[in-house]
């Protein structure tokens, strides 16, 4: 694979440079750059189904993190105000060198009706990497006591779900927040995935958001139609991306095990 400084020579290929940096940071130095989502996401699927008149949305994705091992979890997503109310489920299964499988399932009907409204922000205090939200209702839910956060949004032309996973032992702290996200596409939808960093515990990690507009039935969820969501790439300064890469690459070489907060 070409070195980063060779890729940086051509200023007109800034997007390709950032994609390569993201790939090297997330996967392993020997990968070729094939795949969608900057190499971070593969085998993504999204679907909806109905159980006892409640509509559920589910997305699955393989996160290609190279030698960086994401320690697995399997927990329900509950209402912290009412622990008997279950909104969904999240599982993270480590593939031992073959990536980690992420599964997020949400009861769309229950979440939209009783969930807690929130500002669409990442744990580092910056907006989520999704534009075109408009006046959509955004709901945030803690994922057990893991420090992860699930999101659901619905409105005119908007239906999205996502998860942000902050890791307790990730060495990505910077004085100012940095977000490195890239869009990806699948057969029945599209999404955006990447890394966010901050200054302090619980402000650095990995996040993924999916546009659910194409899989939720218009009759089961109000506001569905042609999606207005903008899943563009978040492109910080090249120097910032390289700084994130260097730390991630160090963790890759060290075969770091990352634990959710």
HELIX and SHEET records of a PDB file:
HELIX    1   1 UNK A    4  UNK A    7  1                                   4    
HELIX    2   2 UNK A   11  UNK A   13  5                                   3    
HELIX    3   3 UNK A   14  UNK A   26  1                                  13    
HELIX    4   4 UNK A   37  UNK A   39  5                                   3    
HELIX    5   5 UNK A  108  UNK A  114  1                                   7    
HELIX    6   6 UNK A  238  UNK A  253  1                                  16    
SHEET    1   A 5 UNK A  41  UNK A  51  0                                        
SHEET    2   A 5 UNK A  54  UNK A  63 -1                                        
SHEET    3   A 5 UNK A 100  UNK A 107 -1                                        
SHEET    4   A 5 UNK A  82  UNK A  94 -1                                        
SHEET    5   A 5 UNK A  73  UNK A  79 -1                                        
SHEET    1   B 2 UNK A  69  UNK A  70  0                                        
SHEET    2   B 2 UNK A 257  UNK A 258  1                                        
SHEET    1   C 6 UNK A 137  UNK A 142  0                                        
SHEET    2   C 6 UNK A 149  UNK A 155 -1                                        
SHEET    3   C 6 UNK A 158  UNK A 166 -1                                        
SHEET    4   C 6 UNK A 205  UNK A 211 -1                                        
SHEET    5   C 6 UNK A 189  UNK A 197 -1                                        
SHEET    6   C 6 UNK A 178  UNK A 186 -1                                        
END                                                                             
